């Protein structure tokens, strides 16, 4: 897809959202089933069913997907798609890889140390790019990718989150 095709595809949406901002607010959903065997949760990922389980550092077998890994995978997917869309919009030919890694202290998750945090301490997102774009163009590409990547911005801004039982 080139920049003109991307703009043509998005133009009616941008116009609609400008004219009626409420139509731009979309609620995304995810569901999981707790009916499986063992300590797992089956999550429908759109085209497949991901069986999530305990990470080996918490006693899991490693055969099921770890939700921490899935979070990093979502970040990589979102950042990669966003970078490709921005590159297309800017008319840049960009190839390469996206990598995310994060540090967890499992003492917190297992309740071994009440002072140890539960969750990622640090997350690092890395792009290894193959492009003919110059340094200024790459800097703009990364700046815009950071700005428009939904998962990255969600992690950075830590939105209000509620938990309830129905």
C-alpha positions in Angstrom: 0.0 0.0 0.0 1.3 3.5 -0.8 0.6 6.8 0.9 -2.2 7.8 -1.5 -4.0 4.5 -0.9 -3.7 4.8 2.9 -4.9 8.4 2.8 -7.9 7.4 0.6 -8.8 4.6 2.9 -8.6 6.7 6.0 -10.1 10.0 4.6 -13.7 9.1 5.1 -13.0 7.9 8.7 -11.1 11.1 9.5 -14.0 13.2 8.1 -16.6 11.2 10.0 -14.6 11.5 13.3 -14.1 15.3 12.7 -17.9 15.8 12.0 -19.1 13.5 14.8 -16.3 12.9 17.5 -18.5 10.5 19.4 -18.3 8.0 16.5 -14.5 7.8 17.1 -14.9 6.2 20.5 -14.9 2.5 20.1 -15.0 0.0 22.9 -12.7 -3.0 22.3 -13.4 -6.2 24.2 -11.6 -9.4 25.0 -13.1 -12.5 26.6 -11.6 -15.5 28.3 -13.0 -18.8 29.4 -12.0 -20.3 32.8 -13.5 -23.7 32.0 -10.3 -25.4 30.8 -8.1 -27.8 32.6 -5.4 -26.7 35.0 -4.6 -23.1 35.8 -5.4 -21.7 32.4 -7.6 -19.1 30.7 -8.6 -19.5 27.1 -8.6 -16.2 25.2 -10.0 -15.7 21.8 -7.5 -13.7 19.7 -9.7 -13.1 16.7 -8.5 -15.9 14.5 -7.3 -18.4 17.1 -7.7 -19.4 20.7 -4.7 -18.7 22.9 -4.4 -20.9 26.0 -2.8 -18.7 28.7 -1.2 -20.3 31.7 1.4 -19.7 34.4 4.9 -18.6 33.4 7.6 -21.2 34.2 9.0 -18.8 36.8 5.7 -19.2 38.7 5.4 -23.0 38.3 3.9 -23.2 34.8 4.9 -25.7 32.2 5.8 -23.1 29.6 3.4 -24.9 27.2 0.7 -22.2 27.5 1.1 -18.5 26.6 2.2 -16.3 29.4 0.0 -13.1 29.8 3.2 -11.1 30.3 4.5 -12.4 27.0 1.2 -11.6 25.4 1.4 -8.0 26.6 4.8 -7.6 25.0 3.5 -9.3 21.9 0.6 -6.8 21.7 3.1 -4.0 22.1 5.3 -5.3 19.3 2.3 -5.9 17.0 0.9 -2.4 17.7 4.2 -0.7 17.3 5.0 -2.6 14.2 1.7 -1.9 12.5 1.8 1.8 13.6 5.4 2.2 12.3 4.4 0.7 8.9 1.4 2.9 8.7 3.4 6.0 9.5 6.2 5.0 7.1 3.6 4.5 4.4 2.1 7.9 5.1 5.6 9.5 4.9 6.5 7.6 1.8 9.4 5.8 3.5 10.5 2.3 2.6 11.2 0.6 6.0 11.9 -3.1 6.8 13.4 -4.7 9.8 12.2 -6.0 13.2 10.5 -4.9 16.4 11.5 -6.3 19.7 10.1 -5.7 23.2 11.4 -7.0 26.5 10.4 -6.3 30.1 11.8 -7.1 33.5 9.6 -8.9 36.1 10.4 -9.7 39.6 8.4 -12.9 40.3 8.8 -12.5 44.1 6.0 -10.0 43.9 3.7 -12.2 41.8 4.3 -15.2 44.1 3.9 -13.1 47.3 7.4 -14.0 48.4 8.4 -10.4 49.1 5.6 -7.8 49.8 8.0 -5.0 48.7 8.7 -6.5 45.3 6.5 -5.0 42.6 3.9 -7.1 40.8 4.1 -6.3 37.1 6.8 -5.1 34.7 9.4 -2.7 36.2 10.9 -1.7 32.9 9.8 -2.3 29.3 12.1 -1.7 26.4 10.9 -1.4 22.8 13.5 -1.6 20.0 13.3 -1.2 16.3 16.1 -2.6 14.1 15.4 -0.9 10.8 16.6 -1.4 7.3 15.8 1.8 5.4 17.3 4.3 3.1 15.6 7.1 5.1 18.0 9.6 6.6 18.4 10.2 10.4 15.9 13.1 10.5 13.3 11.0 8.7 13.8 8.0 11.0 13.6 10.3 14.0 10.2 11.6 12.7 9.1 8.1 12.0 9.9 6.9 15.6 8.4 10.1 17.1 5.1 9.6 15.2 5.1 5.8 15.9 5.4 6.5 19.7 2.7 9.1 19.5 0.2 7.0 17.7 0.8 3.4 19.0 -2.2 2.6 21.1 -0.6 -0.1 23.3 2.6 2.0 23.9 0.5 5.1 24.9 -1.7 3.0 27.1 1.3 1.6 28.9 2.8 5.0 29.3 -0.3 6.8 30.5 -1.7 4.0 32.7 -5.4 4.7 32.3 -8.0 4.3 35.0 -8.8 0.6 35.3 -11.6 -0.9 37.3 -12.3 -4.4 38.4 -15.7 -5.8 39.2 -17.5 -9.1 39.7 -20.9 -9.8 38.1 
